[in-house]
Amino acid sequence: MKKRIVSAYLLFTAFSALGYSVTFPTAPAAGQSGSTAIHRNSASFVAWADGYTDMVFGEDSNNPQFRNPAVALGKAEGVNSGVVCLGRDGRITLTFSQGIADGVGFDFAVFENAFDDTFLELAFVEVSSDGLHFVRFPHFSNTPALVPKDGKVYPFQIYGYAGKYAIGYGTPFDLSELIAVSNSIVAGGHSLTAEYVTDFSANMPHLDLSNVQYVRLVDVVGDGNTPDCEGFPIYDPYKTTGTAGFDLDAVGVIHQPMVAGDPQTIAFADIPHQKRAFGSVQLSASASSGLPVSFEVQSGPATNSGNALYFTGTGTVEVVANQAGDATYAPAAPVLQSFIIAEEIQHIFVEPVPNQLKNGGTVQVNAYSSGGLPVKMQVQSGPASVIINEDTHLLNLGSESGSVTLRAFQPGDSVTAPADDVYVHFEMVESGASNAPVAFADWFSTNAAPSIFIQPANDSFGQPASTLGFEFQMNVAARCRVMESTNLTLWTNAIPKIIGQTHIGNTLHLNVLFPVDSSNRFYRLQFEAQ
């Protein structure tokens, strides 16, 4: 393999005579002058990937939390957890019901979850109109040597790969570059490898740049044994484990083919994980046009008849809602929802965490799963010095002020479906601040017990339940336990499902849900000093 030696501004001349060139340094990190990064909230995006196919997981992508391809559909979330991990040499093909078209400038962008500007895990980007013939974008790497698993890849040293920019920012691609590549190959005098030219020339005639329906992403194995399109080695962090390779957040569309008819959209709510014993679930979706929505099982152990979905086993089910349009309305972008059918289901309850004093040492956070499986916790956002032990939930309060969000999750096992994530919010504050926690005994001596309410309800599966609502003061150093008993003598921790959290000033308004069964159950709130 060739070794690239470059000066500060080496010009690759492969396509420069035809108006296409790559100059190193190329575009820098997001937020810097000359960057091509596009923020996920940019008004440039008119649509997002709405389907996928050909999901092939590569090596070291074993964490079930990151093996759900459906999370890559729709708008980029810009959070570390909302991705599908391809694994080493893994791949996925995204589909677009209304396609992508070549317009002026960039036509689509790919989002990864890089946690900073230099920990960049890369992927090749390919496009197709028929789903059979894929054309790979030209790609250049000027990273000079092997990058360790926690090493750095600089955005200005790479071009033509997804994953060039940090979380929340998309790497854009211009379909017209493929025309320039094609013209350069015909004209000769380029420096592309024979392998790249052969593959490109075989597939490009089948590509309709006015109607691209597929974008395929292939993880780059960055050990230097894979060449770029000029034969130079490609490096990215190697060898990462657990969640190795490219982590896809989303693909956003900037230019679409013209479609006749008024636009319409489909609203199709998330489907909760289901217990196999339920047997079926009723599907519900609506189109903004008012036209009827149809459903189709894309994969998994289920069949449907109209709006009724029947379970035939356990596993992941993917359901697509469609609306084909009529003489007035254009077809709607289909919406895919996925869920798991399992023998058991679960939810997480995390006791409220009051505001904490910085430099306050450690505090125990209490989290439980209704399925009895161990809950894991991470700091989703907050000061860098705030750290929580994933397994024991011991929270190190650190030395900085700021807002903190903790994420509790339980990925399930062979019997139990994953729980929905639960997020807990509190503030790290200075002693003496207006929202600093006061001692529980001092507060309780001058304040009434928190108000509560309870009322009948149904859970998300249509089963009878009761809703309990109560208030928790964030500026009181207290622990709030929800307890249950069948005899008013022996009390144990209850594990209700959190259905609503609202912060108003120093007060957290919390709504939780309890199942209703044939046995007598009593519940109480128990407040203790933290």
N, C-alpha and C positions, 0 to 999 in steps of 0.2 A: 504493500500500500504506500502511496506517495506521502511525503512529509511536506507540509506547507510552510514556507518561510515568507513572512510578509513584512513590509514596512508599514508605517503608521497609516497610510492611506492607499493601500494596494487596490487597484481597480481590476476586477475580473471582467475580461473583455468578451466573454463568450457570446453575449447578446447585445453588446453596447452599440454596435453598428446599426442595430434595428430598434434602438430606443429603449433597450432593457439592460440594466447594469446593476451589479452589486458592488458596493464600495465598503471596505472596512476602514474605520469603524462603521458598522451599520447602526440602525436606530437604537438609541439607548433605552434605559428603563422607563417605566411609566412615570409621568410627571416631569421628566427632564426634557429640555429643548430638543426637538427633532424626533421625539418618540412617536411611534405609530399606534401605541396602545389605545384601545377604546374602552371606556368604562361601561360596566354592565347596564347602567341607567341611561346611556346615551340615547337620544331621540333618533339616532341613525337606524336603530333596529326596528324592523317592521314585522318580524316573525322569529320563531325559534324552532329548533328541531322538534318534531311531534311524534316521531316513531324511531324504532331502531331494529336492526336485524344483524345476524352474523356476529353475535357476541362470543368472543373466544378469550377466555381468561388465560394469562400467561403465568409464569412462575412467581411464587411469593405474593399471591393476591388472595390469601386465605381468610382474611377477616370478613365474616359475613356482613358486617355493617357496611362494607364498601363493595358489595357484589350485587347491587340492585341497579341494573342499567336504566330503569325508569327514572331515576333521580336526575339523569342527564337531559331529560326532556323539559321543555319550557325554559323560562328565563333563568339566566345565571343567578345563583343565590349569593355567591361571594362568601361562603362560609366553608371551613375546612371539612366539615362532616357531610356536606351535601354533594358528594361526588361518587362516581364509580371508578374503582381502581382497576386498570387494565392488566396489571402485572407485567412482568418482564416479557417483552415480545407479544403481549396481548393485543387485541384489536376489537374495534366496534364500528359498525356502520350506522350512521344516523340518516333518517329519512325526513323528507319535507313535502307535505301534501300539496303545497302550492309552489314548490320548487325554489331554485336560486337562479338568477339571471345575471349576465355580464352587463354591468352598468358603468357609470363614470366613477372611477376610483375603486375602493375596496367593495367587495360583494358579500362577504361573510366573515365572521370572526369566531375563533375557538377559545374557550375559557378553561384554564387549569386552576389548581388551588395552591400554587407556590406560596409559601408563607413569607417569603421576602423576595427581593429583586434578583437574587443570585442563586437560590436553591431551585434550579430549573430542571424539571424532568420533561423530556422532549418526546414528540411524536411526529411521524411522517403524516402528511395530509394528502389525501387522494379524493378525486371527484369522479362521478359517473352519472350518466343519464339513464342507462338501462339496468344498472345494478350488476352487470356482468363485466364490463370493461371499465377499469379505473385508471385514471391518469394522475400520477404523482407530481406534486408541485416541485420545482427545482429547489434544492436545499444545500446550504453551504455551512461548513463549520470551520471556525478558526480558533477553537479552543486548543491550546498547544499540547496538552498532556492529559494523562488519565486523571479523572476527578474522583476523589474518594467519596464514600457514601454521604458524608456531611460536608462535601466540598462545594466550590463555587463555579457556576457557569455564568459568564457575563453576557447580557443581552446584545451588546455591540459586537460580539464575536460570532453570532449565529444569525442565520437568515433562512426563512422558508420552513421553519418547524413550528408546530403548535407547542405552547408551553413557554414561549419567550418572555411572558410578562407575569407579574405577581397576581395573587388572588384578587378577583374583582375586575380585572382588566383583560380584554380579549386580544388575541393576536390576529390581525386581519389578513385576508387573502384576496387577491385581485385575479379574477379569471382571465383577464386579458394577458397576464404574464404567460399563460400557456400558449397563446397565439405567437408571442415573441419567441418562445422556446421552439415551437414548430417551425417558424420561419428560419431561425438560426440553424436548425438541423438541416433543413433543405439547402440553405446557402453554404453550409460547411464552414470550416475554420474555427469551430467551437472547441472547447476543452472538456466536453461532457464524456463520461465513460461510455464504453460500448454497451454495457448492460443497461444503463439508464436510457440511452438512445433507442435500443431495441424495444424495451418495454413501453416507452413513451410512443414510439412510432406505431406499435401494434394496437394501442388503445385510443389514441387521440382521434382517429377518424370516426369513432363511435360516439364522441362526446358532442352534445349540443349545448353550446355555451349559453343559449337562451333558455335552457330548461334542464338545469342540473337537479337531480332528484336525490342524490346520495352523496354523503361525505364520509369517507372511511378514515379512521385514525389508527395508526399502527405504532405501538410503543417502540422507541429507539433503545436498543440495548447498547448502552454507552461505554462499552469496554474498549472501544477503539478498533474492533474487528469489523464493524459495519462502516462502509465508506459513504461519504456524501456524493452528490451527483458529479463531482469532478475527481473522485477517487481518494480524497483525503479522509483520515479517520474522524469519526464522530465520537465525542465524549460528553457524557452527562453523569450525574452521581452514580457510582457503582462500587459496591454491590449493595443496594438497599434491600431490606427484608420486610416481611410482614405485609406492607402495603407498597410493594415495589412498583416502579414504572409510572406511566402517565396517569394522572387522576383527572378525569373529565367532569367538568361542571356543566357546560352547556355549549351549544353552537347557535349563534345568533345570525339572522339573515338581514342583510342591508338592502339588496336588490332582488325583486321577485319578477317572474314573468307576468305580463298583463293578463288578468282574468276577467271575463265578462260577467256582469251581474253585481248586485249589491253585496257587500261583505256581510258575513255573519260569523258568530263564534258559538262555541259549545261550552256550557258550564257543567262540569262533571266532577262532583266532590270526591275526595279521598274515600276509599273503601277500607274500613278497619280490618285488621287481621281477624280471621274467623276460626271458630272452633268447629272441627269436623262434625261433631254431633249436631250442630245447628242444621245441617243438611242443605241449606240454600240461603240465598240473600236476594233481596229485591234491589235492582239497579235503578238509579234515578239520574237523569240528565236532561238539560233543556237547551234549546238553541235560541239565540237572540232574535232570530227571525220568527219564532213561534212554530216553525216546522217540526215535525216529529223526529226524534233521534233514535237511531238503531244501535244495537250493540253486537259486538263480535268478540268471541274468545280468541285472542291471538296465540296464547300458549297456556299450558298448565292443566291440572286435574279438575276441570269443570266444563259444563256445557250450559248453553242458555237457550231458553225459549222465550222470545220477546224480552221483557224486563226481568224475568226470573232466571237466576243463575244457580245451577245445581252442582253440588260438590261430588266428585267421583274419586277423590283420594286426598292425599296431603301433598303440599308443595306450593310453589309460587304460581299464582294465576295472573295473567295479563289480559285486561279487557279494554277494547277500543270502542269509543262512542263516535258515531259517524252521522253526518247530515249531508246528503248529496246535492242539495240545492234544487232549484226549479227554474222556471222561466224568469223569475225576478231576482233570485238570490244565487250567488256563486256558492260552490261547495265550501263547507266549513273545514277548517283544519281539524283533523281527527284528534281526539284527546285520549291518551292512554293512562289507565290507572292499574296499579299492581298491588296485590296483597298476598298474604300467606294463609293457607289453610293448614291448621295444625291440630294435634290431639288436644292441646291445652293453649290457652291464651293468658296474658298477664298484663299488668300495668304497674307503674312505679308511683310511690308516694315519697316525697321528700319533706321533712319537717321544715317550716319556715326558718330562715336564717336572718336574725336581726342585723342591723348595721354593726360594724366592728371597728374598734380602735386600731389604727396602724401601730406597729411595734407592740401589738398585744399578745404576741406569742402564738399559741395554737388554740383551736377550738374544734370540737367534734361535730361533724355534719351527719345527720341520721337519715338514711334512705333505705327503702324496703321495696321488694317486689312481691306482688300478690301470688306469684308462682313459686316463691321461696328460693329463687336463684339469686346469686350475688349480684348486686348492683355496682356498676362502675361509675366513677365521676371524674370529670375533667374541668379545668378552668377554660370556659369558652372565650371569655374576654375579660380584661382587667389589667391592673398593674403587674409588671413582670415579676415582682417579688412575691405575689400571691400564688401559692402552690398548694394543690391538694393531692393527697395520696389516692391513686385511682381505686385501690381496693379497700383500704381502711377508712377512707373519707376524713382523715385528719387534715384539717385546713391550717396551713401556715400563713399567718396574716400579713407577713411582710412589713415593709417600711414605707409604703407609698399610699397616698390617698387616691380615690377614684372609684368608679362604678365597676362592680364585679358581676359576671354572669357565670354560674356553674351549670354544667350539663350532666345530667344523670341518664345512663343508658343501660340496657340489658339486651344482649343480642340473641337471646333464646338458645335452644339446643335442639336435639333431634326430636324432641316431643313438644316443646313449647315454642310458640312464635315469639319474635322479638317484641319488646315493649316499645311504645312510643316514647321518644325522648322527653324528659322533663327539664325545664330550665328554671333556675332559682336566681333571683336578683337581690343584691344588697349593696351598701356603700361602705367603703373604707374611709374613715373620717379622722380628723384631729380631735383630741380631747378638748372639750369645751365648745365644739361646734353645735349648732342648733339641733342637728339630727344625730348627735352622738348618743350612744346607749347609756341609760341610767340604770342603776341597780334595780332588780325586779322588786325587792322588798320596799324600796323607797317609792317606786311608782305605784305598787299595788295598795300602799297605805292611804293613798289620796285619790285613787281612781276606781271606778266601778269595773266589775268584770265585763269582758267584751260581750257585745250583743251577738246573738246567733239566731238563725232561722232554719227551719227544716220543712220540706214539702215533698209530696210524691212526684215522681218523674219516671221516664223510661231511659234506659241506657242506649248506647249507640247501636245495639243489636235489637232494640225494641223490647227488651226484657224489663220488668218492673224494678224500680229503684227508688231511692230517696236522695234528695239533694240537701246537703248541709252547707250553710253559708256562715262565715264568721270573720271577725276582724283580728288582725295581729299588728301590734304596734312595733314598728321597725326600730324605734329609738328606746327600746327596753331590752336589757340583757336577759332574755327569757327563752326558755324552750317551750314549745307548744306541742303536746302529744295528743293524738286522737286515739282514744281508748274504746274498747268494746267488751261487753260481757253478756252472758246468757242468764246470769243469776244475780246480778248486782253485788256479787261478792268477789269473784275472781275476775280481774281486769287485765287485758292484754292489749298490745299495740294493734290498732286497726290499720288497714292499708286501703284507704279509699282511693278513688281515681280523681285526680285533679282535673276539673273541667273549666276553671276560670281563675285567673290571677290579675288583679288590678291594683296598681300602686297609686294612691292619692295622698300627696304629702308624706307624712310619716306613717300612714296606715296602709297595710296590705289587706285587701278584700279578697278572701279565698273562698271558692266554691268547690266542694268535693261531692262525689257520688258514691253511695253505698248500694250494693245489691239487696234485693228483698227476697227472702226465701221463707220457708214454712216455720222456721224456728224463731223464738223470741230473741231479739237482740236489743241491747241498750248501748248507747254511745255517750261519751262525755269528752269534753276538752279539759286537758290537764296542763296547767301552766306551772313551770318550775324555773328556778334561777338557772341561768346558763353556767 
